[in-house]
């Protein structure tokens, strides 16, 4: 499986931020008088316990409308960070995309801190997705950036088909990383995983914006001309991150303005082929398999490359 974004952490590591100390909610202890069980309390306390248990596992940031997204960092791996905090960051990153896939259901995602970034083709024993990052400690920007990329591959229903157009999926996944970090920055201003993590929101945006600033884009966003000049190189090396980021940066405003169309990537690999296809045919196959609510958006994406797709 192709590698995800694995750039260096910004100059200010998480160890110098309020997140350096693990943030946990204080434990709640019952006063002694609550220990005497009256008949009414015997009835009420189990119900109260059920409500509290539900509240402790749910978080408004998940934005899944009741659909459980199971993300499981390996508890036996060396994270050099609180496993609870790691899971919250990964869930926060995933939620910024997952909310736009109301009809999808996914098998659990097993996550390792090293050996990637990559999502493996070989699933776990129960069909789980297996994601490996290349991070650790409290570098939360790096966690979010890498996991968003690999999560996007999962949403694209990645396959082992012919690779000549795989650069486009890689570019969408690089786009997902930028999109997620910028959205997380807004979410964390008001609804961070812990209240004292609000100040870290600006670092999330800075991480994404630095990658955009370090990218050389074609004049006036002329992606079609740039693509024609770089087509051979892209088809040969799908994971050239500098080139992936050019495509991602040009398309980013479209996805930020109309994020509901993230769902369209569900059908990106529906017509997977073992034989080489032109990029035009690849986009046409994507368009033809998309539901009608996404077809106009796919045509707009194709138009950025000067590819004109026929309407139904």
C-alpha angles and dihedrals in degrees: 000000000000119000123257130225110296106167125154121281115256119268092264106067121206089251088075095051134076087266092069088088113063108250114219133166113249117257118252120228123193117234114247094254091064090065094074104091115216118186091257091052091050087061099040102042097065090051091048091048090053092052092048093048091052092048092050094055099041125075126184089224092070090075092191101131091233096317110129116226108195113208112173121187109203105259091204095055125095106254099154086215139077108288089217091055092047091054092048092053093048092047091048090053094047094047093062088066102025094065089070094058102069095160099046128100122188136196115242118287116228113204131200124188097224141036099062157338086249143114110222125230090217109081128214123266092274097039095273121159112243118215125181120194131191102226144077145166112053100318091134096169090057092047091052095044095050097041093048089055094051093041088056090056088054091050089049089056090237116218140186093246128135109309106216093102097032089105088076093057089046089053091050089051091050086050089051090056092053092043093049096049092049091048093046089053089059094042094050092054089073107007112032121162087257126018093240091056094072092098090060092065093088091056091058092056092042090055093054096040092052090056090051092047091051092054123093108222127196115262112279090357091289093172096162094061092043091050094052089052093048102033096106093048092048094050089049097046114026095180101056094136095198090057094040088055093054090058091042094051094050093048096041096088090054093054093043091052095044106024093161087078092068083091088071091077087072088081098040094104100030091110095045112173136196090207125074116263131192115252088245091057091045091056091043090054090050091049094047094053096045119098115252094259090069103035097091091051092050089051089053091052091049091049089061086068092043090252114142114205122200118244119233 
